[in-house]
Amino acid sequence: MSKFRIPTTPPTTNKTIRFPNDVVEAVEKAIRGKDCTFSAFVIAAVRAALDDLNEEQP
């Protein structure tokens, strides 16, 4: 069993971006009833997209 470690919050930067209304509605529908925030969903989606891009590069 691993030792418990108090999690740390990574440093963040506040950015203001605009989403099309249909994208906001789709994200909110996807996370409804789940323990997930809009920001957490967007961060996970951007990380997945960046991973995909990195895999495509030679």
C-alpha positions, 0 to 999 in steps of 0.5 A: 500500500502506498503512503498517502500524500497531500495533493498539490494544486499546480500553478494556473493562469487565468485565460478568458476564451470564447466558446460557441454556444453549441460547444458550451451546451455539449460540454455541460450535457456531457458533464451533467450529473458527474463530479466534473467542472467545465474547466476540468473537462476543457483541460482534459480535452486540451491535454488529449488533443496535445497528446494526439498532436505530439504522437503525429509528429515524427 
